[in-house]
Amino acid sequence: MNHWQPTTTLDVLQLRAAIIAKIRAFFTRRHVLEVETPLLSTSTNPAVHLNSFSVINHPPLYLQTSPEFAMKRLLAAGSGDIYQISKAFRAQENGRLHHIEFTMLEWYRVNFTHYDLMDEVGQFLHFVLNTAETSRITYRDLFLQYLNVDPFGPTDDLKKIARQQGLNASLDDDHDAWLQLLLTHLIEPHLGEKHPLLVYDFPATQAMLARINPNNPQTAERFELYFKGMELANGFHELNNPQEQRARFVQENKIREQLNLPSIPLDEKFLASLASLPPCSGVALGVDRLVMIAAQVNSLAEVLTFIE
């Protein structure tokens, strides 16, 4: 039987439209330019945890997992502060909080540190959702508070916590994989229950596009926003060193090959632009999840027009 009806309601569609209008009003008041970049490109993000759609083979064209690379090229060309509301695509992402096609808000602020941008993220949420004050905690303190374990300590300590909590996984000695398992299963569902929470100073190994913290090389200048038990946004003090970025991409492709994942061609235009990228910070926020929170519903299916 063909179920042709929308998966959401007219009320939610009207709420989404109101939220989009508020987003645009927020950035208009701050003189941040709205831009539009291509959904198709000859390259894409090579991060191991991302699976891109390749839609044409000769030469390959990829649907973008985010508009990040193209937006940074605009910044390098002198655009100044910019934002974009865009579709993004990630293969093999389906579930209550994931869909292969989704709407992303991404914005960049020139001469902002990630601390400055965290301030603005809190102001954004207050304007769009009328939320209370946003609080902050470091990644290390988060693990100490919820699991009494140092995330920068031995991997065996992470394995022990997982076993004690009944999490059985075959992750070998992949430290970051164990961290992600503990974060998503034991910590994340409790985050931002009453008010938004920003987690910052992530491990340097989990921030391929962010600057390393000069005061603590174990950490990167990256943050994530959590609200109502889900990740809502991911932000960086952006790396603008083309040599370092190239080395990180090459290393990521080596890991992809070890995992029998397709290698991703390096985005040479993006890499060339980094030499001209001004000091800036950027953040990507899931609009569909934002609408979920405003509508007080439990799944993306309830805020998307159709699930094909």
N, C-alpha and C positions, 0 to 999 in steps of 0.2 A: 504494500500500500504506500502511495506517495503522500507523505506529510509535507505539504507545501507551506504551512503556516509559519510565521516568525517564531523564534524561540523566546523572544522577549515581548514586552507589552508596550502599548502606546505611552503609558506613564513613564516607563524607563527611557523610551526614546526621547521624550520631552525633557527628562532630567539630564540625559546625555547632552542634548543640544544646549541646555542652560549651562552645564559645566564647561563645554567647549567655548561658549561665549565668555564665561568668566576667565578662562585661561587666556584668551586673547586680550581681554580687558586688562588683566594683570600685567602682561608684557607691554601693551600699548602705553600704559601709565609709566612704565620704566624705560620707554624708548628702546625696546629690544625689537629688532627687525624680524618679521616672519619671512622664512625662506622655504623653498621647495627644491629638493634634489632628486636625482633619478632613483627609481626602485631597482633598476637593472644595472649591473656593472660587470666589467671583465674580471674583477676580483672580489673578495669578501674577507671577512674576519677569519683568520685561521685558528682561532681558539679551539682547543680540543673539545670543550664542553658545548660548542655550537655546531649545529648541523645545518648547512645551507642547502637551498634548492638550486640545482643547476638546470636551467631550462632550455639552453641551447648548447650544443656540444662543440661546434667548430666555427669560431672559437667559443669556449664556454662563456656563458653569461649567467650571473648569479642574482637571484632575488636577495635583497639586502636584509641582514639580520638587524640592522639599525642604520640610520643615516649618518653615523658618526664620521666615517672617513671623508665623505663629500662635504660635510659641514666644516670639518677642520680645514679642508682646502679653501673654502670660502673665507674662513678666519685668516688663513695665511695670505689671502689675496687682499685683505684689508677691510672685510665686511663690518668689523666691529661686532657688538653683541647681537646674537641671533638665536632664534628658536624655530622649531618645526613640529607640526603635528602630522605624523606620517604612519602609513602602514608599514609593518615589518613582518618578516617571515622566518620561521625556524622549524626545520623538519623534525619530526619525532617528538614534538611537544604537544601533547594532548592530555587533558585532565580537568579537574575542578578549577585549577588556577592557571592552566596553560591552554593555548590553542596555536595551531601552526601559523595562523594569520591573526595579527592583533594590531592595536593602535598604540603608538608610542609618542610621547612628548619628549623632545630632547632640546636642551638649551645650553648655551655657552656664554660665559661672562669673561671678558678680557680684563686682565690684571686682578682677577679674583683668586684667592687661595681656596682650597677645599673648605676651610673654616668659614670664609666669607659666603661660599655657596651653601653651606649647611644652614647659615643664618637665613639665606633667601628661601631655601626649601621650606623652612618653618613658616616664613611669612606667606609663601605661596599656599601652603595648606590652610593657614588661617583664613586667607582671602577666599579660596575656592570652597572649602568645606567647613569654615568657621570652627576649626579645631582649637583645642587648648594649646598651651605652650608645648613646644617640642623639646624633649630631653635628649641627652647624649651619654654614650658610654663607649669606652674603647673595646675593641675585639677581645683583647686579653682579659679585661675585667668582666666582660660578658660571660666568658667560659668559667672564670673563677666564681662568679656569682651563682650561676646555674648548676655547674657540674663540679666545682671545686677542683678544676684541673687547669694547668697552664697550657694554652694551645701551642706555645713555642717550646714546650718540653718534649720528652721522649715519646715516640709514636706508640710504644708499649703502654704508656699511661692512657692514651686515647682508646686503644683496643680494650683495655681493662674496663673502662667506663662503658663501652659499647656492650661488652659481654654481661656486665652487671645489669644493664637495662634491657637485656634480651634482644639486642640488635646483632643478628648474625650476618656477616658479610665477608666476602672474599676480596679484600682490597690489598693484600700483601702488605708492603711497608710504605704504601702511598700516603704520606702524612696528610696532604691536603684532602685526599679522598675521605680519610677518617674524620678530619675536621668538618667537612661538608656533611657527612652522615650524621654526626652529633648535632651540628647546627640545625639541619632541616628537621630531624626527627625529635630532638629533645629540647631544643631551645626556641626555635623560631615560632612554634605555635603559641608561645606565651608572650611574645613581644608586642608592645604597643597596644595592649588590651584597653587601656584607658586613654592614653594619649600617644601621639607619634613618638617614635624612638629612632635616633640616628646612631648607628654603630660605625666607628671609624678606626683608623690604624689597622687595616687588614694586613695579613701576611703578605710580604713582598712577592711571594710565589703565586699569589692569587690576584694579581693586578697587572696584566700584560700591557696596558696602555697608560698606566699612572706613573707619576714620579715616585722614586724611592724617598722615604723620609730621611733627610740628611742627619737628623739627630738620633735616628734608630734604624739602621739599615735592614733590620728584620721586618720592618713594616713599610707599607706603601701609603701614599696620600690618597686613600680611597675611602669612601663611606657608602653605607647602604641605609635606606629608610625602611622602617617596619611600622606597620599599623594594622591593628586587628588581626595579629598573628600571621601576616604575610609580608613578603618583601614587596615594596612599592616602587623603589627607585634605587639607582646605582650611580654614584658620582665619583669623579677623579679630579685631582690637580693634574692636568694633562702633561704627559711626556712630550717634549718637543726636541728630542735628540734623535736625528734620523739614524745614526749608526747603532745606537742602543736599541731603537725600535726594530730595526732590521734584524739584529741578533736575536731578539725575543721572538720575532716571527719565524726565523729559521729554526730555532729550538722547538717552537710549537709544532712546526711541520715534521720535525724528527720524531716527536712523540706521536703524532698522528700516524706516521708510517709504522711505528712499533705496534700500534693498536689496529693496524690494517684499515685505517681510515684514509680517505683520499687526501692527497696533498693539495694545498690551496696555492695558486700562483700569487706571488707577492704583488701588492698594489704599489707599483713603482711611482705612480703619480702622487699617491698619498705620501709615500716615503719622501719623495722629493720636496713636497710642500712643507714638511715638518721643520726644515731649516728656517722657514719664514713664519712659522706659527708663533704668535705672540704669547706671552705668559697668560694662561687662562685656565679656568675650571669649567667642567661640563657635567651634566647629569641627564640620565634617561629615566623617564617615569612611565609606568604602565597606565594608560588612560582607562582601559577596560576595568582594571582593578580599582581605580579611583571611583569609577561609576558604581562598581559593586559595593564599595563602602558607603557611598551616598545613598544608594538604593536599599541598603541593608539586606543584601541577598548573599547566597553562599557559593555561587559558581559563576564562571564566565558565561556559561550558556544562557543565564538569565539576563544578561546585559548585551549580548550580541544579537544582531537581527536574525541571522541564520547560522546554523552549524551544518555544513555540507558533508 
